[in-house]
Amino acid sequence: MSSIEFRFLVEYLLCTIDCNPDKPMPRDLPAWPQVDRSLATGEHPYLKVLPAAKSSPALARITALPATRDRLLERARVQIRGDQGYAFVDVDVPCIVLSEWYFRSGSDRDLYLDLLHELTHLRQLDEGLDLWDERFAYVDRPTEIEGYAVAIEEGRRLGMTSEDIADHLAAPWMTADETARLLAHVDGFLATGVLPNLAAAKIPAPRRSRRPW
């Protein structure tokens, strides 16, 4: 990945979620997307950030095995740090990182969907997959396709419209064709359970750590 491509990726991570406080948001969310905003900066168990996460139907998409699901939730950690960006997995810890600005100002729905996406990445990391695999374009990377699929499926369950989904996927560094390809990958995976490029992604290759901020 070139420095220009990486800069575009950072811009995408910064622009994926619309945190505009004036945008109407659903008021009838169930308990499990509710985020505990009282937490201080620092590291916290995932279940402190999302106390009702065990009730989320999205967990069955992340892993179908209850024992694996419980272990993933109990081990997952979230660091609230920094004043820029949104969310990513720090593979060197490993943990989910939320910027403090996003944690304080983002909507419960957006934070919840991002936390599901990143929890999926923690499971993938446990399985030995490279979350920053440079052999694949971002929209073709199986780890990202699965992460977005978990979030989009749950977003639709919570009442997100096609326009909401398009906003969630929109990125300044992706063309309309690339965005459409990502959504096609997501919908194909949700329909068939088959992730594009997964077999190739399981073949070991040199890795480099990435931190968007």
ABEGO torsion letter per residue (X at the ends): XBAAAAAAAAAAAAAABBABAABBBBAABBAAABBBAABBBEBBBAAAABAAAAABAAAAAABABAAAAAAAAAABBBBBBEABEBBBBBAAOBBBBBBAAAAAABBAAAAAAAAAAAAAAAAAAAAGBBAABAABBAAABAAAAAAAAAAAAAAAAAGBBAAAAAAAABBAABBAAAAAAAAAAAAAAAAAGBBBGAAAAABBBBBBBBBAX
